[in-house]
Amino acid sequence: MNHYKEIEAELHEAAVTAKTTPSELKKKIESMLEEIKALHSENDKLKSKMANDSLGDVMNQVQEVKGVKLLAAEVAGADMNGLRNLGDQLKDKLGDGVIVLASVADGKVSLMATVTDSAQKKGAHAGNLIKAIAGLVGGGGGGRPNMAQAGGKNPAGVESALKKAAEVVAEQIK
């Protein structure tokens, strides 16, 4: 009996914490979970917008390497998911070419490369590109010919990694 009294007391305490009654506790928890899900979604959208805004007009940073457009840029405080989304958006703007994005958040570096079909046909390979530059940020990674990612622990190496991306793309293009 004491065990059931303790459970009932905990149930009442949980209901008070959730600002509801024990009989409505399940509905309240479901409602809170929905709200959390909506807030996470909104948070992701805001992060993506901030990453986009922090880039400004990056199209003026596009360089041409052996006839292939390359955009290598740093994005402030974006996570890997944000970099992938941004890479997709920039790929639409760039048309054809290679995009390499780097971001530093909480002392960790995220790198992402995406390569369009036409750039792949000329020899560009995102996985090999990421492998070649990830060491400069103290990390490693890889991926497919069209998209690859890496992580690292050396934010000081971001600038060199982005510069080396042009050299690697030049070596890849036939």
Secondary structure, DSSP 4 states (H G I P E B T S, - for coil): -HHHHHHHHHHHHHHHHTTS-GGGHHHHHHHHHHHHHHHHHHHHHHHHHHHHHHH-SGGGG-EEETTEEEEEEEEET--HHHHHHHHHHHHHHH-SSEEEEEEEETTEEEEEEEE-HHHHHTT--HHHHHHHHHGGGT-EEEE-SSEEEEEES-GGGHHHHHHHHHHHHHHH--
